[in-house]
């Protein structure tokens, strides 16, 4: 039940409530009409009973329920769907970072405040290691479980476009390798196979196939063997300027839209790629690297302030990820539309600079992506022709029959 999964995302983030206020779900109802309300919004006697119940379970070393309690109440069956009741962020609590980002992101003082707030959030979350890669959900009794697939915005977008994603809902991962393989096969490959306008011509199809084949062949070069089985940490995978609320000095006050957060490999936690104000397919390493270093300097200072042991420092993992090229590899993994450009601009030069202009590279690599390559290419060209024809017809019908 996706409604419950959204609610569950907030439980791990409550650990940084002293640093920033995450938008909270006050109450919710799943599509099965089961209603849950946050404990602080229920009568005193229920709050006390729940408090002692949690204390008892904790004392007995049993799992402890979340802060959401299932209860009876007014029936909303007529809605035909679940609901979420969430906090409202007042204007006095801040505004979206995107409102001032373009005009002021070059001001070093503001960036430092932003980096300090963001560092505390990332470090606070990273202090809680998780056993698997996946998303949290809440069961019918209010218990939190790491039992859902790693539900990202990318999966949601692909499924909305009727592109099959062969990752079952209850599948979680205990190794980085299996997660990376499924990400490439079930997201990136599936997009190329099933998106009607996924390629523009024969050359574009070969270009994409070669990049995907190379990504699969080189994964072990960019992922650390010693981190294969963890640690895994909660990650805010959709953290961008419009999901961050700040005060006038760019101190983070609130975070919203946490539904796409999930547990992921620690080496996939990086400084936000938008820090240099560049689109993913236009990133210039010479422009991004200085601001990345600036962020890491602040992160290291924050780690020292929090007395985090050197072996547990996130900054060390981030530095090694940059040096190995892991930053670019995992950035490509998380963006089906950006993977190809990131591969040719930033990953291939690490391995064989100049191969992008070598026709032999494509002649060889495309054959390793699928069996019967020519048949697949012809099918994709046919899909594109059908898509273009249907698109033209839709516009012609609209012109002939305007509202």
Buried (B, 14 or more C-beta within 10 A) or exposed (E): BBBBBBBBBBBBBEBBEEBBBBBBBBBBBBBEEBBBBBBEEBEEEBBEBBEEEBEEBEEEEEEBBBBBBBEEEEEEEEEEEBEEEBBEBEEEBBBBBBBBBEEEBEEEEBBBBBBBBBBBBBBBBBBEEBEBBBBBBBBEEBBBBBBBBBBBEBBBBBEEEEBEBEBEEEBBBBBBBBBBBBBBBBBBBBBBBBBBEBBEEEEBBBBBBBBBBBBBEBBEEBBBEEBBBBBBBBBBBBBBBEBBBBBEEBBBBBBBBBBBBBBBBBBBBBBBBBBBEEEBEEBEBEBBEEBBEBBBBBBBBBBEEEEBEEEBBBBBBBBBBBEBBBBBBBBBBBBBEBBBBBBBBBBBBBBEEEBBEEEEBBEEBBBBBBEEBEEBBEEBBEBBEEBEEEEEEEEEEEEEEEE
